[in-house]
Amino acid sequence: MQRDERCSPMSLLPLASETPVPEGTSAPRILLAATLRWPVAARLAMAFRRVGCHVEAVCPKDHPFDRLRASLPSHRYSSMHPQESLIDAIGAAVPDLIIPCDDGAASYLHLLWERMSGEGDANGAYAALIERSLGSPSACALASARGDMADLAMCEGLREPTTQVIASEAELNECMLRRDFPLVLKVDNTWGGLGVRIVHNMDEAQRAFRILASGPSLAKAMVRTALDRDPSLLLRWRRHVTRVVTIQNFVRGVSANRAVACWKGQVLAGISVEALNTGTPTGPATVVKIIEHAEMSDTAARLVRRLGLSGLWGFDFVLDAQARAAWLIEVNPRATPICHLSLGKGNDLPAALCAQLTRRPIELSETSIGATVIALFPGEWHRDSTSQALHVAHHDVPWEEPGLVDESIGPSWEERGLLARLKRRLRPRRPHKTPNYDAQAYDQNPYASGPQS
């Protein structure tokens, strides 16, 4: 089936239901959902509390959220029983809104919604809450299916690199005969740059495809669980999840992202950035520059409207080197690392959601970030503790939370086990190095003031 045959307006995803916005309260109750020990939930907790929300979290043991001085209520997440963890946390927290802080949380919320949707009593109330929080929960699954999301973007007339699902190595070889290198291979349901390979010739592409398509072996999954205390590969192996690989044209340019707060298909506030430094070649940004880009804003708004989204969502782009046109690369059904940034009216995402829930404007403090270039903590510090950006740019360190700072600059939780420490000592990591931010050089860049589109 050709892609243009799949473009009927309702063929890919149902629009979100038109359930009324819930009545606001003086202190909206926010439940942050995290399956990984990323600091996103802790930073969002600080941001939502700053605008007057009551915040709780469901997260794994020893999560950065638990290091906040306010001792906010947290509910334990179990990787062995993810949906039951969410059910228990929702029942205890009674939230007005659930914010997924990583892709796993978004995925499990979608599965829980599917399980309880259409049922009455308490189960129906859980499903209604998830739908209110995400807008259209099915969009979480669509966002993780890169081929289907690319089809939807094409149907909407959005700029996106040609993307195709590859079912076999023979299909890969046939596809490469029609495309120019470099190319990008990706596997669905991965995040943070994992499951992405940039290939420059046929041999690299074939090797990458075999690795991505085969998935983790039982031995590798058990080693990861023992050394890194990370059971995700073992759980994936146990579920025998089919791995879907896509091939995408490579766009030369700079990575960019737009994060939005939205409600029932309307964007309430947004932040657009381009990456100056990244932790790995395909990983998240560690130094960003705040920009205005009309095409990025329009693309995000059109997808939010088409999918009927609510909550916090992120959209990844590449701004091409020739015209700074915005090519949509991925959609993130979760809060991204820039969502907590306080950049003033129209650019404060937690404040926008809080205002929507309470039906009244939120008075923003005068401590909004005024800088254009921001070094994200702890990403840039971990990338290069001698980075010039830590001194020249605004370094987004939560100094008011010393416990969180200590937690963030120390070894990751996975590296604190005895076997993991031994592994690191025997084979130290080689950090990815990108050029340090140079304020003068970047300010002289003709694109420094942001693209005109």
N, C-alpha and C positions, 0 to 999 in steps of 0.2 A: 504494500500500500504506500503510495506516495504521500509525502507530508502534506501537500496542499489539499488532499482529500479529507484531512482530519480537522479542517478549520471551521466547522459549523460552530456558531457562537456558544452553544451549550455542550459541546461534545467532550470537553476535557474536564470540566469541573462545574459543579452546581454553585450558583451564587449563594452568598450567605443569607440566612433567613432574616426577615425584617422584624425580629423581636425588639421590643422597645428598650431603650437605654434604662438600666436600673436606676432607681432613685438614689441620689448621692447622700452621703453622710458627712458629718463634720470631720471624721477621720477615716477615709477609705482604707479598707483592709487589703493589703497586697501580699500574695504568697509567691515567693520566688522559688522556682523549681530548677534544681541543678543535679545532674548525674555525674559531672566531672568537677574536679577541684580547681576550676578556673576562678580567678578573682572577680569575674563579672558580677556575680550575685552580691558580693560584699560591697562593691562600689555602687551598685544600684540600690542596695539597702540604705546606704548613706544618703543617696540622692532623693529617694522617696521619703525618707524621714525628714529631710531638709524642707520638703514642701508640705509636711503635716500628715503623712500617711502612717498608719500602723503597719509594720512590716514583720513578716515571719518567713521562714524558708524551709523547704524540704531539700536536704543535701546529704552527701556522704559524711562519714565520720572524719573529723579533723579538717573540715572545710574552712577556708579563709573567713567565711561568714561568722564562724564561731569565735573568731579573734576580735570582733568588734567590742568596744568597751561597754556598750549599752546592754550586752547580754540579751539580745533579741531572741524570742522563742524560735527554736529550730526543731525540725522533725526528721528523724533518721531515714535516709534513703538506702534501700537495699538493692544492690545490683542483681541479686538472685530473685527478688520479688518486686520489680519496679512498679507495676500497676497497683499492687497492694500498698506500697509505700505512698503513692500519690493519693489513694483513697483515704488512708489513715490521716495524712497531712491535711487534706481538704476538710475532712470531718472535724479535725481538731481546730484548724485555723479559721474556718468559716469565712473565706476571703470574698471580696467583691471582684477581684481580678487575679488571675494567675499569669505570671510572666515566666516563660521558659528561658533559661539562661545558657542552654547549649542545645545542640541538635538532638541528642538523646532524649532530653526532657520533652522537647516538642514532639518527637516521634511517639513517645509513650503517652503523652496527652491525647494525641490523635487516636491511638489504639484504644485508649480508655473511653474516648468519646464514641468510637465505633461500637464498642462492647455495650455501652449503656444507652446509646441513642435509641429513642423510641420506647423505652421502658418507663414505667410510671414511678411514683413515689420518690424515694431517695435517689435511685439510679438515674431517673429522668432529671432530677435537680443537678446531679453531677454533670450530666451531659450538657445541660443548659448553661452551666457555669463555664465549662470549657469552650462552648460555642461563643459565649459572650466575651471570653478572654482572647480568643484567636480570630473571631469573625467567622471564618470558614475553616474548621479544623482539617478538612480534606486538603487544604492548601499546604499543610505541613508535609504530607506525603508527596504532593506534586513537586514541592520545592526540592525534595531529596532525589526525585527522578529527573535527572538532568536532561534526558532526551525529551520527555514530555513537556518540561518547562520551556525548552528551546522551541518546541512546536507551538506552544501557547504564545510565546514572544513573537514568533513569526506571524501567527494569525492576527496579532494585535498591531502588526506593522512596525515593531520595535527593531532597533539595530542590534543584532546579535550574530556572533560568528557561526558559520555553518557547523551544525552539530548532528552527529549520527550515532545511533546505537549499533555497536559491533557485537554480533553473536558468535563469531568464530574467527580463528586466525586466517582462514581462507577469505572471509569477508573483509578482514583488516587489510590483507594484501591487495585485494581488488580496489579497496577504497584508496589506498596510498598511491596507486597508479594514477589517480585523478587529482591528487592534491600535492601542493608544494610543502616541503619541510621548512621550518620546524612545525610539528603538530603537537597537540595536547591530548593525552589519554587520561580519562577520569573514571573512577568507579563510584557508583551511587552510594549514598548513606555513609559518606566520609566527610570530615570537616578539618578545619585548621590547616589546610594545605596537604593533609594526608590523603593518599589515594589519588594523587595527581602526578603525572609524569610528562615532562616536556621532552620530546624525542626529536632527533635530528637526522635520522636515517632509518632505513627499513629494519636493520638488525636491532637497533635500540627499541623500535616500536614493537617488534615481535617479542623481545624479551620482556618489555614492560607489560604487554598484553597478557602473557602467560602468568606473570606474577599477580597482576590485578584481577584476572578472571578466576584464577584457581583458589584464591582466598587462603586463609591461614590453615596450616596443617595442625593436627592435634599436638604434635611435639612442640611446634612453635608457640601455640596457644598456652601450653602448660609452662614453657620456659618464661613467657611474658608474665604469666600469673605469679610464678615463683620469684623472678628477679625484680620485676617492676611493680608487683602487687596490683596488676591491672588485669581483671578477669574478663575484659570486654571481648578479646579474641576468643577466649574459651566459650563464652556465651554465644558468640556468633557461630562458632564451629558447631556447638550443640544444636542450634536452631537450623543449621544447614540452609542458611539464607542464600538464595541465588544472587550472584554478583553480576550487576549490569554495568558493562563498560561502554563508554561513549568516546568518540574521537571528535575533536573540535579544532577548527582552524586557529592558528596562533596569531594573536594581534600584537604587533610591536607597539609598545607605549608604556604608560605608567599606570599602576594599579590605583583604583579609586573606589570609594564606598559611600553610599548614602544610607543613613539610618533614619527611620521615621517612627513617630508615634502616630497611630491611626485608630479610627473608630468607625466600624460598619462601612468600610469602603472609602473613607475620607481621611486625608492626611491632616493631622492636627499640628505637627511640628516636624522639623527635619534638620539634619546636619549632613553636609557633604564634605568629604576630605579626599585628598590624594596622598598616596604613600611616598614618603621620602626615604625611609629605611624600612626593611622587613626582617623578621627573625630568621626566615629561610627563604630560598628563591620563590617558593610557592605558598609561603605562610603568611600570617597576619602582619599588618603594619605595626612598627614600633615607634615611628615618628611620622606625624601627619601634618598636612597643611590644610587649614580650613579654606574652602573655596565656594564659589557660587557657580553652578553649572546648570543651565536651563534644561539641557537634554537629560541629564541625570535626574533632576527633579521631576520632569514630565514623565519619564519612563517609570519611575517609582510610583508616581501618583496614578498613572494609568493601570499598573498592575494591582495596586491597592484597591482601586475601584473595581477592576475586572474580577478579582478574587474575593472581594468583600472582606478585606482584612481588618483586624483589630489588634491592639497591643503594640509591641515593639518588633520591628522587622528590619532586616538589612539587605541591601542590594549591592552586589559587587560588579564593578565595571573595569574596563581598560580604556583609558583615554589615548587614542592612537597618536603616534608620533607625528603624523603628517598634519592632521587638521584638528586634533584634540576632540574628535567625535567620541561619544560615549557608547562603547560596546558592552551590552549586558552579558555578564559571564555567569553569575549565579544569584540565587535568591536564598537568603538565610531566614528560616522561620523562627527567629529567636532574637534576643537582645545581643548586640555586638559590643566590642570593647569601647566604642565611643558613645554609647547610649547614655552614660551617666554624666557626660560633660555638660556643665552649666554655661551656656553661651548667650544667655539673654532671651528676651521674648521672641517666640517663634522658633527658637533653637534649643529649648530646654524640654526634652522629651518626657521625663517624669512629671514635670509641672503641667504639661499639656494633658497627660492622662489623668492626673489628679483633678484638674479643672473640669474635665469631662465627667468624672465620677461625682463631683460635688456640685456641679452646675454653677460654679462661681469662679471668677478669675483668681489666680494664685499670685500673691505679691512675691516677686523674686528678690532675693537679697542683692546687695551691691557687690558681692564677691564673685560675680560672673567672670569667667575667663576672658580677658581682653586680647590675649595673644593670638597670632595667626598660626604659628607653628607650635605644635605640642608634642613633647616626648611622652609617650604613654608608659606608665609605670605598672608592672615592673619589666615590661617587654624590652625597652631599650637598654635598661640597666643590665639585664641578662644577656642581651645581644653583645654589648660592649660597654663594660663599666667605665671605660675611658672616653666614651663617645663625646664629641664636642656638643652634640645636641642636648646633653644633660645640663649644660651650662648656658648655652645660647638660647635654646627654646624654652618655653614654659614646661617645666617638668611636673607632671601631674601626680605628685606624691601626696598621699593622704596623711600629712603630718599629724593631724588631730587624732589619728588612730595608730599609735605606736605598735600595738600588737599586730595589726594588719601589715604594717611596714616590715616588721621583723619576720613575719610569716612569709611575705612575698619575696624577700631578698635571700632567704635561706634555701637549702636544697628542696626540691619538690617532694611532695609526700611519697611518690613512688620510689625516690632515691634514698629514703630514710631506713629502709629495711637492710638487714645485715648483708644479704646476698647482693642487693642492688649496689650497696656501697663498695663491696668487693669488685663487682663488675666494673664500676666507674673507675676504681683505682687501677685495674688491669688494663682498661681501655678507655682513657679519657675522651670525652666528647670534643669534637672540633667545631667550635661555634662558627656559624655563617657570618661572614663579614661583608657589610656593604659600606660604601663610602660614608664617612661622617658628614653630618649636616654642616654645610658651610653657608652661613647667613649671607655674606657678601656675594658669593657666587650664585646662590639661588635667587637672591633679589635681582641679579642682573639677567636672569633667565627671562626670555620674552614671554614665557607662560606663567610667570610667577604671580601675576595679578589675577590669574584664573582665565579659563577659556571663554571666548565669546561665542555663544551659540543661541 
